[in-house]
């Protein structure tokens, strides 16, 4: 792809009530991605049909899995089959309960292009709209109830990947099929990235929703049972999960984080 290529992948499961706003926020950007995909993790027919109708309004490609595999495996499928296939300069995961500001891609790519020419992750300022219907980024300040969150690595929706050197890209194969703490597992599998945490007015917003991304309504209980089961059996997957959490939250990213105002 060309040197300024941007690819966005929206992950979706049974959230047609939210995903339209997510898609609209992408196509309202002042700098548009070159390609937009929606990975549908085998939603029910009514939600999948909604995506088909939406694809006639907005220019995106739907990838539908043959079965529900969960967000951990979806992310790794996307990395292997889209990121490494198209090799974009910029890549962005966007969950179907998040929206982005119209300036998201313009600001994120500008910061990256003015940084050293190394693979890097840029974590943009993030806020929560909760149950609000007014999705206005300008309503958020640095004080009080709507304080912007800078305190953790956070959702992949806030992170844009800058990959000028694919020859140096190292992404470990997913070794843990426990579908909890998927963000920790994702970041724990990444090496060869610098990490920048950006401060300023929010550019990514989360909306509270029912259920977990890419999960059935009983998923949280099932996931907890899986985690406890691996602990009691001393299964290596449990220790891999703990290692991923420590590595992502306390390891390379936090120790090497650079703050940009």
N, C-alpha and C positions, 0 to 999 in steps of 0.2 A: 504494500500500500504506500501512498505518498507520505512525505516526511511529516506532514501536519495531521496525519490520520487520527481520528478519535472513534473508538467503538464503545458503545454503551450496551450492557446487558441487564434487562429488568427481570428479576426472578418473581414468579407468580404462582400462587396456589389458592384458588377459591376466594379471591378478593376482588371480584369485579366491581364491588361498590367503592373501592379505593384506587384501583389501577388506572382508571381514566385520568384522574388528577395527576398521577405520577407521569403518565405518558405526555399529558399536556405540558407539564413543567419542563420536560426534556425538549419538546419541539417549540417551546417559547423562548429558548435560549438565544442570546445574541450571537453566539457561535455554536452552530449545530454539529452534532456528531456526523461522521461519514456513514456509519452504519449503526442501526439500533435493532437489537434482538430482544424478544421476550421469550424466556424459557418457562414454559408451563409444565409444572410437575404433576401432570395427569390430574388436572382439576375435574370436577364434575362437569357434565355436558353444558349446563346453563352458563357456567363461568367461561368455559372454553368457547362457546358460541359467542359470548360477548366479545372476547378477544378477536374472533374472526370478523365481527362487524366493525370493531374499532380499527382493525388493520386496513379497512377501506377508507378510513378518514385520515389516518396517519401512516407514514411510510416506514413500517417496521416489519421484520421477519419473525414469524412464530416458530419456535422449536418446541415440539411437544414430546415429552418422554413417554415411552411405552408403558411405564408404570410409575407409581409414586416412589421416589428414591430418597427424598429428604434433602435439605439445603446443603449439607456437607458435601454429598456426592454431586449435587447439581453444580456447586461452585467449582469442583475439580473437573467435572465434565467440560464446563465452559472454558476453564484455563487450557485444558488439553486440546479442545476441538475448535475454539474460536481464537483465544489469545495467541497460541502457538501456531495456529494455521494462518491467520491474517497478519500477525506481527504488527499491530498498530503501535504508533508512538505513544498514544495515550489510551488507557483502558479504564472503564468505570463500571463497577457493580452497583445496581440501584434496586433496593427492595421495593415491593409493591405497596408498602405503607409509608414510604418516604417521598418527599418532593424536593426539587432543587430550585434555587433562585435563577432568574433569567441571566444572571451574570456568572453562574457557576463555572462553566467551561472556559469562558474568556479569562476569568481571574486565575483559575487553576492552571491552565496551560501557560499563561504569561509568567506565573511564578516558576513553573518548571523550566521553561526555556531560558530563564535568567539565572538558573542554578547551575552548578557544575554538571558536566555531561556524563552523569552516572545514573544507573537505575535508582529510582526513588519513589516513595509513597508520600503523597501530600494529603494530610488530614485537614479538611476544611472546617470552619466553625459550624457548629451543629446546635439545633434547638429542638424543643418538643412543643408541638401544638396541642397535645393532649386531645381533648374532645372538642376543641374549638372548630367552628365552621369557617371562621375568618382565617384563611391561610396567607397572612400578610407578614412577610419577613420584617418589614419596617416597624412592626409593633413590638419587636423584641429589643430590650435594653440589657445593659450589663448588671442591673441591680434588681432585687426583688424576685417575684415569683417566676418571671420569665428569663432568669439569668441564663446566659449561654454556657453550655457545658464544654470545658476544655480539659476535664480531669482524667479522661481515659481514652484509650485508642479508639473504642467505639465502633459503630456500625460501618461495614464496608461502603455503605452509601455515601459516607462523607469523605472517602479516600479515593483519589485519582492516582492511577498507576502511570508513572513516566518511565518508559522502557526504550532508551536510545541504544542499548547494548544487549541484544538478545544472546550474543555469544557468552555473556557473563550471567545470564539468567539461570537461577537454580530454584526449582520448585520441587520439594520432596513429594513423593507419592503419598496419598492419604493412607495412613495405617490404622485409622480408628473409625469404625462405623457407628460409634455412639453419636446420635444426632443432637447432642446437647453442646452448648457453648461453641457453636459452629464458627464464630468469629475468631475465638482463640485458636481453634484448630487450623483455620485458614492462615492466620498470621504466623503461627508456630511452624508452618510448612514452608515459609518463605525465607530465603537467604539472599544475599547479594543486593539488598535494597537499603539505601539510606532512608531515614524517616524525618519528615518535617511536620510540625504541628503549627497550623496557621491560626493567628489570632485576629479578631475583627468581628464585624457584624455577621450574623449567621447566613450561610449559603445553602444549608441543607436542613430540612425539617422533618421530624418524625410525627406521625399521627397514630394515636392509640387505636388499636383494633382488637377484635375478638379472635382468639386462637393464635397459634404460632405459625410463622412463615413455613410453608412446605410441610405442614403437619396435619394429622387428623385431630379431631376435637379431644381425643384422649391421649394425645402424644406426650404431654408433659409427664403424666403418670407413667407411661410406658418408658419414656426416656430415663426417668428417675430409677425405675426398676432395673433397667439395663446397666446404669452406672453402678448401682449397689450390687448387682449381680457380678459384675466384673471385679469389684472390690473384694467380695467374699471369696471368689474363686482365684483371687490373685492373678487375674487375667492381665496379660501385658497391655491390652488396650486401655485399661484404667490408668496405668502408669504413663502411657503415651499421652493420654488426655491431660493428666497433671503436668507432664513435661511441657506440653503445648501451652497451657495456661501460664506457667511460670515464664517460659521463653517469651511469650507475647506480651505479658503484662509487666514483667520485672526485668526482662533480659535485654536483648539487643536494641529493641525499638525505644525503650525508655532511656537506656543509658546513652544512646546516640541521638536522642531527639534534639532537633534544632527548632527554636521558636522564631517565627517570622511575624512581625506586627503588620 
